[in-house]
Amino acid sequence: MTTKTNLYTLNYDKARTYFWAAAFIICNLLLPQVCHLLPQGGVILSPLSLIIMAGAYKFGWKVGLLAAVVSPLVNHLATGLPAWDVLQVMTVKLMILALVAGFTAQHFRKVTIPLLIGVILATKLLGGLGELALTGGIEATIADFTIGWPSMIIQIVGTYLICKFL
């Protein structure tokens, strides 16, 4: 039995683009509240990254980019998290994630675990370079691997399941 996976590339002139971006922004407002119930839950689970990666992979880089730019700001304004001093770095990393995930899906037109691992590794590399350029350090990127490795597994498996069954 094979399951066909529909991947989309939505444009900014489509209402569906804004519908899905808004849905992911709302998810990104609610899911972190649950994750932050755990000590260091935001760092360990990276809930925004899961939603951005899945959204960009399933609906295209434009949906992902819109959600990546708006989600951290809405979260900060509504809850104070992410903290103002990490907001810029987090937004850049999420934008990179949206672009890499969206372009990977658009190019390969399929979702596989190896492709998603590649998305994660490319994003961590580019995000680390972005963080280095913005802050002069890469502490958060190192923490992504040392503390946040569960989030990478969750992003890979979660994006796979969302793309296959949403």
C-alpha beads as a LAMMPS data file, in Angstrom:
LAMMPS data file: protein, C-alpha beads

166 atoms
165 bonds

1 atom types
1 bond types

-500.0 500.0 xlo xhi
-500.0 500.0 ylo yhi
-500.0 500.0 zlo zhi

Masses

1 110.0

Atoms # bond

1 1 1 0.000 0.000 0.000
2 1 1 1.462 3.368 -1.000
3 1 1 0.395 6.726 0.265
4 1 1 0.551 9.672 -2.087
5 1 1 1.959 12.787 -0.494
6 1 1 0.725 16.122 -1.757
7 1 1 3.225 18.934 -1.401
8 1 1 2.229 22.450 -2.418
9 1 1 3.970 25.645 -3.453
10 1 1 1.549 28.389 -2.515
11 1 1 2.098 31.985 -3.633
12 1 1 1.406 35.249 -1.839
13 1 1 -1.544 35.991 -4.156
14 1 1 -3.489 32.974 -2.845
15 1 1 -5.813 33.164 0.162
16 1 1 -4.735 29.625 1.110
17 1 1 -1.207 30.949 1.728
18 1 1 -2.452 33.298 4.439
19 1 1 -4.864 30.714 5.837
20 1 1 -2.093 28.159 6.340
21 1 1 0.395 30.753 7.581
22 1 1 -2.192 31.930 10.139
23 1 1 -2.869 28.321 11.173
24 1 1 0.849 27.756 11.754
25 1 1 1.197 31.043 13.637
26 1 1 -1.668 29.999 15.937
27 1 1 -0.045 26.582 16.434
28 1 1 3.195 28.383 17.207
29 1 1 1.403 30.411 19.841
30 1 1 -0.202 27.395 21.540
31 1 1 2.389 24.608 21.263
32 1 1 5.209 26.493 23.031
33 1 1 2.925 27.057 26.033
34 1 1 2.735 23.297 26.474
35 1 1 6.460 22.795 25.880
36 1 1 7.435 25.491 28.362
37 1 1 5.765 23.481 31.130
38 1 1 8.943 21.348 31.087
39 1 1 12.212 22.779 32.387
40 1 1 14.076 24.118 29.328
41 1 1 11.182 22.757 27.240
42 1 1 11.567 25.469 24.612
43 1 1 15.241 24.683 24.061
44 1 1 14.851 20.918 24.234
45 1 1 11.728 20.642 22.055
46 1 1 11.947 23.735 19.767
47 1 1 8.210 23.810 19.059
48 1 1 8.392 26.735 16.629
49 1 1 10.888 24.853 14.477
50 1 1 8.626 21.819 14.090
51 1 1 5.691 23.899 12.888
52 1 1 7.798 26.055 10.545
53 1 1 9.576 23.052 9.040
54 1 1 6.375 21.080 8.504
55 1 1 4.506 24.085 7.139
56 1 1 7.250 25.086 4.717
57 1 1 7.780 21.518 3.543
58 1 1 4.068 20.855 3.020
59 1 1 2.887 24.238 1.696
60 1 1 6.020 25.894 0.330
61 1 1 8.700 28.302 1.388
62 1 1 6.430 31.355 1.155
63 1 1 3.992 29.997 3.748
64 1 1 6.923 28.899 5.903
65 1 1 8.706 32.236 5.578
66 1 1 5.583 34.201 6.484
67 1 1 5.031 32.052 9.573
68 1 1 8.757 32.175 10.455
69 1 1 8.800 35.973 10.484
70 1 1 5.495 36.512 12.290
71 1 1 5.439 33.621 14.818
72 1 1 8.352 34.662 17.053
73 1 1 7.149 38.270 17.155
74 1 1 3.557 37.301 18.007
75 1 1 4.860 34.927 20.673
76 1 1 7.088 37.609 22.138
77 1 1 4.291 40.171 22.221
78 1 1 1.777 37.712 23.705
79 1 1 3.960 35.816 26.170
80 1 1 7.354 37.507 26.405
81 1 1 8.993 34.440 24.861
82 1 1 11.296 34.286 23.071
83 1 1 13.167 36.919 25.047
84 1 1 13.874 40.124 23.158
85 1 1 17.633 39.498 23.077
86 1 1 17.224 36.183 21.202
87 1 1 14.271 37.193 19.035
88 1 1 16.388 38.328 16.075
89 1 1 18.588 35.216 16.032
90 1 1 15.585 32.910 16.422
91 1 1 13.748 34.664 13.590
92 1 1 16.759 34.350 11.276
93 1 1 17.136 30.653 12.113
94 1 1 13.423 30.029 11.490
95 1 1 13.605 31.916 8.191
96 1 1 16.538 29.746 7.107
97 1 1 14.596 26.642 8.150
98 1 1 11.557 27.741 6.140
99 1 1 13.642 28.428 3.042
100 1 1 15.660 25.202 3.204
101 1 1 12.588 23.051 3.923
102 1 1 10.459 24.733 1.265
103 1 1 13.103 24.618 -1.457
104 1 1 13.961 20.992 -0.635
105 1 1 10.315 19.956 -0.943
106 1 1 9.895 21.982 -4.133
107 1 1 13.004 20.445 -5.706
108 1 1 12.550 16.789 -4.721
109 1 1 8.699 16.728 -4.637
110 1 1 8.714 13.990 -1.999
111 1 1 9.151 13.615 1.725
112 1 1 11.681 11.112 3.056
113 1 1 13.547 10.764 6.310
114 1 1 16.976 11.281 4.622
115 1 1 15.752 14.504 2.981
116 1 1 14.436 15.769 6.312
117 1 1 17.722 14.918 8.030
118 1 1 19.456 16.914 5.297
119 1 1 17.117 19.851 5.917
120 1 1 17.937 19.788 9.630
121 1 1 21.704 19.561 9.101
122 1 1 21.775 22.285 6.429
123 1 1 19.618 24.516 8.601
124 1 1 21.813 24.026 11.665
125 1 1 24.920 24.865 9.625
126 1 1 23.431 27.952 7.970
127 1 1 21.676 29.006 11.185
128 1 1 24.956 28.709 13.088
129 1 1 26.643 30.930 10.521
130 1 1 23.774 33.412 10.804
131 1 1 24.020 33.392 14.576
132 1 1 27.781 33.892 14.380
133 1 1 27.270 36.891 12.084
134 1 1 24.596 38.428 14.333
135 1 1 26.071 37.771 17.764
136 1 1 29.701 36.795 17.319
137 1 1 28.997 33.428 18.989
138 1 1 27.289 30.157 18.259
139 1 1 26.239 29.065 21.742
140 1 1 22.579 28.517 20.818
141 1 1 23.559 26.462 17.786
142 1 1 25.792 24.258 19.937
143 1 1 22.905 23.935 22.412
144 1 1 20.719 22.811 19.492
145 1 1 22.918 19.716 19.262
146 1 1 23.794 19.121 22.918
147 1 1 20.495 19.938 24.645
148 1 1 18.103 20.169 21.715
149 1 1 18.783 16.874 19.954
150 1 1 15.283 15.600 20.889
151 1 1 13.834 18.520 18.935
152 1 1 15.719 17.474 15.808
153 1 1 14.237 13.978 16.046
154 1 1 10.776 15.428 16.709
155 1 1 11.149 17.788 13.720
156 1 1 12.142 14.961 11.382
157 1 1 9.462 12.506 12.495
158 1 1 6.811 15.194 13.014
159 1 1 7.382 16.803 9.622
160 1 1 7.289 13.404 7.963
161 1 1 3.971 12.527 9.618
162 1 1 2.423 15.935 9.019
163 1 1 3.404 15.907 5.342
164 1 1 2.150 12.362 4.869
165 1 1 -1.134 12.662 6.708
166 1 1 -2.208 16.353 6.757

Bonds

1 1 1 2
2 1 2 3
3 1 3 4
4 1 4 5
5 1 5 6
6 1 6 7
7 1 7 8
8 1 8 9
9 1 9 10
10 1 10 11
11 1 11 12
12 1 12 13
13 1 13 14
14 1 14 15
15 1 15 16
16 1 16 17
17 1 17 18
18 1 18 19
19 1 19 20
20 1 20 21
21 1 21 22
22 1 22 23
23 1 23 24
24 1 24 25
25 1 25 26
26 1 26 27
27 1 27 28
28 1 28 29
29 1 29 30
30 1 30 31
31 1 31 32
32 1 32 33
33 1 33 34
34 1 34 35
35 1 35 36
36 1 36 37
37 1 37 38
38 1 38 39
39 1 39 40
40 1 40 41
41 1 41 42
42 1 42 43
43 1 43 44
44 1 44 45
45 1 45 46
46 1 46 47
47 1 47 48
48 1 48 49
49 1 49 50
50 1 50 51
51 1 51 52
52 1 52 53
53 1 53 54
54 1 54 55
55 1 55 56
56 1 56 57
57 1 57 58
58 1 58 59
59 1 59 60
60 1 60 61
61 1 61 62
62 1 62 63
63 1 63 64
64 1 64 65
65 1 65 66
66 1 66 67
67 1 67 68
68 1 68 69
69 1 69 70
70 1 70 71
71 1 71 72
72 1 72 73
73 1 73 74
74 1 74 75
75 1 75 76
76 1 76 77
77 1 77 78
78 1 78 79
79 1 79 80
80 1 80 81
81 1 81 82
82 1 82 83
83 1 83 84
84 1 84 85
85 1 85 86
86 1 86 87
87 1 87 88
88 1 88 89
89 1 89 90
90 1 90 91
91 1 91 92
92 1 92 93
93 1 93 94
94 1 94 95
95 1 95 96
96 1 96 97
97 1 97 98
98 1 98 99
99 1 99 100
100 1 100 101
101 1 101 102
102 1 102 103
103 1 103 104
104 1 104 105
105 1 105 106
106 1 106 107
107 1 107 108
108 1 108 109
109 1 109 110
110 1 110 111
111 1 111 112
112 1 112 113
113 1 113 114
114 1 114 115
115 1 115 116
116 1 116 117
117 1 117 118
118 1 118 119
119 1 119 120
120 1 120 121
121 1 121 122
122 1 122 123
123 1 123 124
124 1 124 125
125 1 125 126
126 1 126 127
127 1 127 128
128 1 128 129
129 1 129 130
130 1 130 131
131 1 131 132
132 1 132 133
133 1 133 134
134 1 134 135
135 1 135 136
136 1 136 137
137 1 137 138
138 1 138 139
139 1 139 140
140 1 140 141
141 1 141 142
142 1 142 143
143 1 143 144
144 1 144 145
145 1 145 146
146 1 146 147
147 1 147 148
148 1 148 149
149 1 149 150
150 1 150 151
151 1 151 152
152 1 152 153
153 1 153 154
154 1 154 155
155 1 155 156
156 1 156 157
157 1 157 158
158 1 158 159
159 1 159 160
160 1 160 161
161 1 161 162
162 1 162 163
163 1 163 164
164 1 164 165
165 1 165 166
